[in-house]
Amino acid sequence: MSRVYRPWGMLHWVLAHCPRLEWSLLGCLSTEERCLAAWMTARNGADLSSVYLAEIIDPPSRFQPLTDERLRNRRDTFLNNGGDVADIRRHPLFARSGEIIQLVEDVITNSSGNIMLDMSCLPKRFFFPACRLLLQSSAVKNLVVTYATPVRYSHSPLAEDFQEWRALPLFTGSTDTPEVLIVNVGHLAMGLPDQIEHGSPRMEVKLLFPFPNAPESYQLTRQFLRSVEQNLRGAATQIKHVNGMDVSDSFDHICSLSEQGNKRVLFAPYGPKPTSLAMCIYATLKESPVFYTQPRAYNPDYSHGIKSVNGINQVFAYCLRLEGHDFYAIT
């Protein structure tokens, strides 16, 4: 499989090569420490003309007291480091599509056409439609998606109380029946095996397995894999090892598995965010459906810390569009 060069690397390096641009940042204020890593890096290495931090409010749950405390701490950190309270906007986790569309349109309107989308802590209900709308906007001249890696994830379940299997906002896809189900394998199956049990035998099932991986993550992803395979009831399955941090690698595998777009694909994004980004790009280009069992409650200890390299926060930057040129296409 031939590889197409698509630039990605550490955010501070990418910004150093775009010194004259004014950026607008769309990110998320969450319980996780890494939610501000991209903002801190961008603030120190670029000219930020506007910032929009979506504070996503989960429905009431047993986590509520600790979640509220962590959100206050993150808000204080943002404000104490020069952030503006006006840059924080609250949205319910189950906001309607129109509210998410308006959010993204506001970011584009208040930008110079240079958008930085930080997907580190944005729930997929927001991240997928936001990325789609930015890719489809001719007003966006430069689009970089960022991802901050934590030191580790929680040893407890990351989320609970899952919705039924349904399309993410703006990703219902076409009415044609999918031929291939591509699953991004993650730490927690979140009810997925039960949801695909009846539909999967009518589709080929491709499992994108992140590798290499930390030992604790490897055990969780193997458990996810077993739980899905046990419920497939004889469906034709194939496991593909992908680099969970490399969007290009995941995108190229998706193109190959779909026979360069000739097979209709249904996506299930449960694993690493960069692989989910590759799914989002492909689904936007091909009008593919993306289905998910959305949690109603996230563990406030979802992740811990921010991984650093030589004292610099490890924030990856994936260039989707530079100077009007799109780096991802299905050929």
Secondary structure, DSSP 8 states (H G I E B T S, - for coil): -------EEEHHHHHHT-TT-EEEEEEE--SSGGGGHHHHHHHHHSEEEEEEEEEEE--S-TTHHHHHHHHHHHHHHHHHTT--GGGEEEEETT--HHHHHHHHHHHHHTSSSEEEEE-SS--HHHHHHHHHHHHH-TT--EEEEEEE--SEE-SS-SEEEE--SEE-TT----SS--SEEEEE--S--TTHHHHHTTTGGGSEEEEEEE-S--HHHHHHHHHHHHHHHTTSTT--EEEEEE-TT-HHHHHHHHHHHTTTTTS-EEEEE-S-HHHHHHHHHHHHHHT--BEE--EEEE-TTSEES--EETTEE-EEEEEEEETTEE-----
